[in-house]
C-alpha cells in the first residue's frame, strides 16, 4: 500500500508540475499580449525585391485564385514576383497558371515535402531577390501585406511573421481552428514580442532575408514541421523573429474532424521530434550562453497544445473535486486547490487571448464540439509513430472568405 501511495503521489506531483507550469506560462504571455510591443526605429528607406513563394501539393481547387490574388498587392509590381511551386498538379491547372504573369516551377519528388519544394524553387529562380515570402497554397494576403513586411525589414529585421487570420468560419471545427490560431497568435507571437522574445513562426505568411533563407533552408530536410526546425536554427543563432499584428494573411481553416485530426497529428509529431533533438542543446544554450529565446522555443515543443491543456486541466480539476467529495480520506497528496488555480489561470489566458469578434452565438455552438476536438487530439498522442516520416497533406477547398 505504501508503494502504491508513493507511485500515485509521485504521478500527482509530476502532472501538477507539468500542467501547472504550462498554465502559468500561457497566462503570463496572454496578459503580455494585451499590451503593445515596442517598435524599432527605421534604419533605412528601401524597397526590396520579393519572391512570393507558394508551394502546393495537389492544390488544384485553390491555387489559381490564390495566385491571382497574390498579384493584387499595392507594392510596386516590378518589385515582387509570384512563384507557384507545383507538385502533382493537374494539366488543366498548370495551363491556367501559365496564363498568369507569374513564375511557375514544376517539381516532382518520390517523397514530397514543403522544404524540398522551396529548396528546388530557389535553385531554379536564382538569387536576384532580397526577401523570400512564404505562403501556403490557400493563403490570401491583404493588399498592403508586402509593403508592411518591407517596413519591418527597414527596421533591421531579417525574419518577419505576419498575422494569419481565418478565411472561413463556416463550420464548428473551422471556428475552433480559427480561435485556436488567434490564441496562439496572441500568446506565442504578440505576447512574446511584448516581453522581448521572438515570435513563433507559423509556416506561412512569413518573410526572410532571401540569401539568409536560401542558405538556411539548404540544411533543413524536415518531412513535417519544417518551420519548427527552421525556427530552432534561427533562435540558436540569436536571430530575432518579428511579428506584425497588423499585416494580415487569410488562411483556410479545417472544416472536418478527420482533417483536424490529421493536421494535429502532424504538428504533435513534429513537436516531440524536435524536443528530443534540441532539449540538451537548449539547456546548454540557456546555461552557458543565456539564450532564453532558444530555450523558450525548446520548451514550447513539449508544452501541451492549448486544447489539450484546457481539456486535461478541466478533467483533473473535476476529478479532484469528485474524489475529495466522495473519499475525504483518499491517497492523494496534492491539494485540489492547486488544480483549481491551474484551471483558473488557463481560462484567464483563453479569455484574454480570444478576439472579441469570437464572443458570439456561433462560437457558443462551436464550443459544443470542443470535447470532440479534445478527444481527437488526445487520441493523436497515441498515433504519432511514423508520422514524421511521411508527408501528411491537408486538403484545401474553400476560397471565398466567410
Phi, psi and omega in degrees: 000320180296321179296317179299319180295319179299317180296313181298314181294321177296319178294321177303310183296320179297314181293317179296320179298316182293307183281328178295315178295320179299323179294316178296318181301309184290326182287326177298312182284334176291318176296318179300323181294349176285346182254172182263135179287148178290137181256152177277158173285154177288126182263335180207161176238099187214141174256115184269161176267127185254139166255111180270101186267121182237090177283140179215139178240110181054042182258044184298329185285341186236337195294324183295313180291325177297317178296318178298315180297325181295339180277356186260028180286151177284344178294147180308128187296332180281356182252010171212145180232130178274123182242108177268125181256104190263115178244115177063041175273157175287153181300321180295323178294317179298321179296319178296319180295325181292342178281345183269153178282061180233174174255125182253123178243112179271131181230158177208129182227152175296319174233107185286138172216158179293322180295320177297317181298315180295316180297318180295317181299316180293331175294323183282316188278346176087199191238030184271015183248156176261328186226135171258119180248122187256127175238155167276164185289356177247003186277141174233121180279146168294159191299330182254022182299309182298321179299318180292321177296319179298323178298320179295322176294327175293341176271001174102000179282147178250348178222129184224133175250127176276178183261106177278130177234167185288133172278326183225142174226050189267355174223167179298320179291326177296320178295314179298319178296319179297316179295317179303316180293321179293324175298315179294322176301315183293316186275309189268352178241291182296311181300319179295319180292324178300323181268011173087003177266168181286151171289151171282148173276158180247337183114343175206170184065029183233151185227147184222150165308126191299309182300316180299314182294315182300316183283330176287317181295335179299340181252011178252120182235030185294140173280315176227151179070039181299328180294330178291315179296317179298316181298316180296321177296318180296314184288328175297327178271009178062034175274118182284135179254118181274154177236128179254098184294335183260006176257104193260142174229124177282132184228133181289131179266149181295142186249344185236153183297322183291325177291319177303314182296316180296317181297315181293325178298318178298315181294314181297318179300314180299317181300311183294322179299312184286331174297312180299325183282328189246002183299309180295313175302326179295315177297318181296317179295323181292311188274338180259334184234357179066029183275083182293320181304315182291314180295322177301318179293321178297319178299320180301332180294334182248357178287148182291136173306153188300320180296317178292321179300310180298315183293314184286323177295320176298317182295314180293322178298315179294321180297315179295322179299313181295316181298317181292330179283321185273321183234082181303326181257058183273178183276353187289141182253334181279123178299138181301332182304325180297322178290324178296321178295317178300318177297316180298318180295319179296316179297318178299318179301318179291317181301317180290328189272335183281124179300149184302329184296341181269000174274084187213173179295323180294325177292320179299320177293322180294328180300333179295338178267359181300317177303322178294318178297318178298315181298318180295318179291321179297316178296328180299333179299335182259007181234027186275344184300122178083354183295333180277356183258356178224151182283122178254110186272133174263114183285135178246158180199339182268129180251310186288129177300141180271000000 
